[in-house]
Each structure stands twice: as structure tokens, then as C-alpha cells.
């Protein structure tokens, strides 16, 4: 089994930067159509609703900075765990906070895509 961990850590950093840059084309390629995105508030998003909220301006990520990211390479699936500092404007209200996350990528016919995200807010 090849080690895809470093590749997926870098790819996920690109995905986080694409969220801050509002790069919808890149996000459409990096995110699986069946995405399950669980926010630290317990709100759920699909690929459509996550990108739709960004396009409408309802959710504006101003920065997403990962740290302490580690990868488990399971072949066609890589599980990332780590921390991130997130700055976002949601419904017009700015908010910054830290999270711990689990992020899952799957190799789908040669293209790695994010299939699941779960984050938990860190205590302030």
C-alpha cells in the first residue's frame, strides 16, 4: 500500500484555502457529491448546501488554518485528524474559533475527494 498521507494533507490544505478564497470550481472538484459535513455547531451540510451558502454570502470563510494534521492511509481512503483555526462570517456575524477535526478522503477513480468532515469546537 502506498503512503498517500502527505499528499492528502497537502490536498486538504488546498481545500481549506479554496474555502477562504471562495474558489467554487476547486471545491467542486475536491468535494464528493455525497459529502457529509458536520460543523462544530452540529449543523449538517451537503456539498450543495455548503458551497451554496458560500456562493450566497450566508457563510464567508475568511481563513481556515490547519495544524497538527496526521494521516491514516487505508489504501483508497485516508483519514485526517488535526486542529484548525477558523475565521468565518455567518449570517453577518464574524466569529473565530479553534476546532479538532476528522476529515475523510476517498480515491474515486483516480481523483481524491473529501467525503466527510466532523469538527468539535475547542474550549476558549
C-alpha positions in Angstrom: 0.0 0.0 0.0 1.5 3.4 -1.0 1.5 6.2 1.5 -1.0 8.8 0.4 -0.9 10.6 3.8 1.3 13.6 2.9 -0.5 14.0 -0.5 -3.9 14.2 1.2 -2.7 16.5 4.0 -1.5 18.9 1.2 -4.7 18.4 -0.7 -6.8 19.2 2.3 -4.8 22.4 2.9 -5.7 23.4 -0.7 -9.3 22.7 0.1 -9.2 24.9 3.2 -7.6 27.7 1.2 -10.2 27.3 -1.5 -12.9 27.8 1.1 -11.2 31.1 2.2 -10.7 32.1 -1.4 -14.3 31.2 -2.4 -12.8 29.1 -5.2 -16.0 27.2 -6.1 -14.5 25.4 -9.1 -11.7 23.9 -7.0 -14.2 23.0 -4.2 -16.5 21.3 -6.7 -13.5 19.1 -7.8 -12.2 18.4 -4.3 -15.5 17.5 -2.6 -17.5 14.3 -3.2 -21.1 14.7 -4.4 -22.3 12.8 -1.3 -20.4 14.9 1.2 -21.5 14.8 4.9 -20.1 18.0 6.5 -20.8 18.3 10.2 -19.9 21.7 11.6 -18.7 22.3 15.1 -22.2 23.6 15.9 -23.6 20.2 14.9 -25.2 21.7 11.8 -25.1 19.4 8.8 -24.3 20.4 5.2 -24.2 18.5 1.9 -21.8 19.5 -0.9 -24.6 21.6 -2.4 -25.6 23.4 0.8 -22.0 24.0 1.8 -21.0 25.6 -1.5 -24.4 27.3 -1.9 -24.0 29.1 1.5 -20.6 30.3 0.4 -21.8 31.4 -3.0 -24.8 33.3 -1.5 -22.6 35.0 1.1 -24.5 33.4 4.0 -21.3 31.8 5.1 -18.0 33.5 4.3 -14.8 31.8 5.4 -12.1 34.4 5.9 -9.4 31.9 6.9 -9.0 28.2 7.7 -5.6 27.4 9.1 -4.8 23.7 9.9 -2.3 22.4 12.4 -1.2 19.1 14.0 -2.6 17.2 11.0 -1.9 13.5 10.9 -3.0 11.0 8.3 -4.0 7.3 8.4 -3.6 5.8 5.0 -6.1 3.0 4.5 -5.5 2.4 0.8 -8.3 4.1 -1.2 -9.3 6.1 1.9 -7.2 8.5 4.0 -8.4 9.7 7.4 -7.0 13.0 8.6 -7.1 14.2 12.2 -5.9 17.6 13.4 -6.8 21.0 14.6 -7.8 24.2 12.7 -8.3 27.8 13.5 -11.3 29.1 11.6 -12.5 32.6 10.9 -15.9 32.9 9.4 -18.8 35.4 8.9 -22.0 33.6 9.3 -25.3 35.4 8.7 -23.4 38.7 9.0 -21.7 37.8 12.4 -17.9 37.4 12.4 -16.6 34.5 14.5 -13.2 32.9 15.1 -12.6 29.7 16.9 -10.4 26.6 17.1 -11.6 23.1 16.3 -10.4 19.5 16.3 -11.4 17.6 13.2 -11.7 14.3 11.5 -11.7 14.6 7.7 -12.1 11.6 5.3 -10.9 11.5 1.7 -11.6 8.7 -0.8 -9.8 7.9 -4.1 -12.7 7.9 -6.6 -11.5 6.6 -9.9 -8.1 8.2 -9.5 -9.3 11.5 -8.0 -9.1 12.1 -4.3 -12.2 13.8 -2.8 -13.4 14.8 0.6 -16.3 12.6 1.7 -16.8 13.5 5.4 -15.8 16.3 7.8 -16.6 16.3 11.6 -15.3 19.1 13.9 -15.6 19.8 17.5 -15.1 23.3 18.9 -12.1 23.7 21.2 -12.8 25.3 24.6 -11.9 29.1 24.6 
